[in-house]
Amino acid sequence: MTYADERVAAEMGRVLMAIYRAGMQVRLWPEAMSGRAGARIVPGPGARVRRMSAPRSASGSGDSPLAAIYAAVQLMNRRAGAIVVRVDE
């Protein structure tokens, strides 16, 4: 594993932990025809307990799974009008 691969893996873990702490779940899938990845962030089972209304799900796509997660997080934060999950790009 190269240094760049280690950096991507560390950033992916940091982002997934931030989403998990917010009570959300992430679903990833490859888009084989275009060579891209897709991500969907959905409320987890404990999301309703913590908040009055659970945040809506958000989808994103990108050149890599990490880029797809970033796109979904940005959409979710924009819809909420606040920072639900803090991700620094």
C-alpha positions as MATLAB code, in Angstrom:
seq = 'MTYADERVAAEMGRVLMAIYRAGMQVRLWPEAMSGRAGARIVPGPGARVRRMSAPRSASGSGDSPLAAIYAAVQLMNRRAGAIVVRVDE';
ca = [
       0.000    0.000    0.000;
       1.431    3.348   -0.995;
       1.362    6.502    1.075;
      -1.436    7.950   -1.083;
      -3.531    4.799   -0.578;
      -3.004    5.046    3.172;
      -4.111    8.695    3.152;
      -7.303    7.858    1.222;
      -8.067    4.943    3.562;
      -7.526    7.132    6.642;
      -9.767    9.892    5.257;
     -12.462    7.341    4.320;
     -12.425    5.983    7.882;
     -12.634    9.485    9.367;
     -15.606   10.406    7.178;
     -17.444    7.142    7.874;
     -16.971    7.581   11.632;
     -18.353   11.141   11.461;
     -21.423    9.890    9.585;
     -21.871    7.006   12.040;
     -21.694    9.392   15.022;
     -24.444   11.475   13.420;
     -26.696    8.387   13.458;
     -26.534    7.777    9.723;
     -25.638    4.791    7.521;
     -23.746    4.786    4.216;
     -24.433    2.561    1.227;
     -21.856    2.476   -1.584;
     -22.025    0.881   -5.020;
     -19.905    0.949   -8.172;
     -21.312    2.283  -11.426;
     -19.537   -0.145  -13.748;
     -20.588    1.427  -17.036;
     -19.146    4.838  -16.214;
     -16.305    3.781  -13.893;
     -17.655    5.938  -11.095;
     -19.082    5.254   -7.633;
     -22.365    6.100   -5.981;
     -23.210    6.688   -2.317;
     -26.441    7.048   -0.386;
     -26.586    8.290    3.192;
     -29.702    7.169    5.050;
     -30.884    7.673    8.638;
     -29.770    4.858   10.929;
     -32.000    3.042   13.392;
     -31.147    5.483   16.203;
     -31.683    8.673   14.181;
     -35.296    9.201   15.316;
     -34.425    8.765   18.967;
     -31.856   11.570   18.868;
     -33.826   14.099   16.849;
     -37.411   15.180   16.515;
     -37.406   14.375   12.810;
     -34.867   12.175   11.083;
     -32.794   13.805    8.339;
     -33.705   12.832    4.795;
     -31.501   10.555    2.774;
     -29.032   11.995    0.272;
     -27.298   10.495   -2.754;
     -24.108   11.478   -4.516;
     -21.763   10.196   -7.182;
     -18.090   10.736   -7.877;
     -14.933    9.367   -9.428;
     -14.166    7.411   -6.245;
     -16.190    6.151   -3.272;
     -14.760    8.963   -1.140;
     -15.831   11.601   -3.694;
     -19.315   10.065   -3.803;
     -19.600   10.255   -0.017;
     -18.451   13.903   -0.049;
     -21.119   14.739   -2.652;
     -23.840   13.044   -0.580;
     -22.724   14.799    2.630;
     -22.736   18.194    0.898;
     -26.265   17.593   -0.401;
     -27.467   16.458    3.042;
     -25.947   19.510    4.752;
     -27.421   21.855    2.119;
     -30.912   20.347    2.540;
     -30.744   20.612    6.324;
     -29.567   24.224    6.209;
     -26.915   23.322    8.780;
     -23.890   21.118    9.100;
     -25.207   17.650    9.962;
     -21.844   15.996    9.271;
     -18.660   18.085    9.173;
     -16.356   16.998    6.336;
     -13.322   19.064    5.393;
     -12.244   18.444    1.825;
];
